[in-house]
Amino acid sequence: MIKIAIGSFTFCVTAFAVAFMISEAFKTPDVFFSYSSNGCVKVINYTTESTYSCENLPKKYNKMWVE
């Protein structure tokens, strides 16, 4: 009985952690950098709370390269 309870608890904690990581991954903004100038071109924010721009880059972002 204890093994079933521990297994169920472990499964629930793991499922919650995976769901949290996926939701955080979808919130991460995309920052587009130019190949030629190696500078920021634009920032796409996926939440209304985020107001990031090329002048105000987030600490964590998906780096995309453009021509």
C-alpha positions in Angstrom: 0.0 0.0 0.0 2.8 2.4 0.8 4.5 1.6 -2.5 1.4 2.6 -4.4 1.0 5.9 -2.5 4.7 6.8 -3.1 4.4 5.9 -6.8 1.2 8.0 -7.2 2.8 10.9 -5.4 6.0 10.7 -7.5 3.9 10.5 -10.7 1.8 13.6 -9.7 4.9 15.6 -8.8 6.6 14.7 -12.1 3.5 15.5 -14.1 3.2 18.9 -12.5 6.9 19.7 -13.1 6.6 18.7 -16.8 3.5 20.8 -17.2 5.2 23.8 -15.5 8.3 23.5 -17.7 6.1 23.4 -20.9 4.1 26.4 -19.9 7.3 28.4 -19.2 8.8 27.3 -22.5 5.8 28.8 -24.4 6.2 32.1 -22.6 9.9 32.6 -23.6 10.2 35.4 -26.1 11.9 35.0 -29.5 14.7 37.5 -30.3 15.7 37.8 -33.9 19.3 38.7 -34.7 20.8 39.8 -38.0 23.6 37.6 -39.5 25.3 40.6 -41.0 25.2 43.1 -38.1 25.0 40.6 -35.3 22.4 42.9 -33.7 18.9 42.5 -32.5 16.2 43.0 -35.3 13.0 42.4 -33.4 11.5 40.7 -30.3 8.3 38.7 -30.3 6.6 38.6 -26.9 4.1 35.8 -26.3 2.4 37.2 -23.2 0.8 40.5 -22.6 2.9 40.9 -19.4 6.1 41.0 -21.4 7.2 44.3 -22.9 10.7 43.3 -24.1 12.3 45.0 -27.1 15.8 45.2 -28.7 16.7 47.8 -26.2 15.3 45.8 -23.2 16.3 42.2 -23.9 15.0 39.5 -21.5 17.4 37.4 -19.4 16.2 34.2 -21.2 15.1 34.1 -24.8 15.0 31.9 -28.0 17.7 33.3 -30.3 16.7 33.3 -34.0 19.0 34.2 -36.8 17.7 36.2 -39.9 19.4 37.6 -42.9 
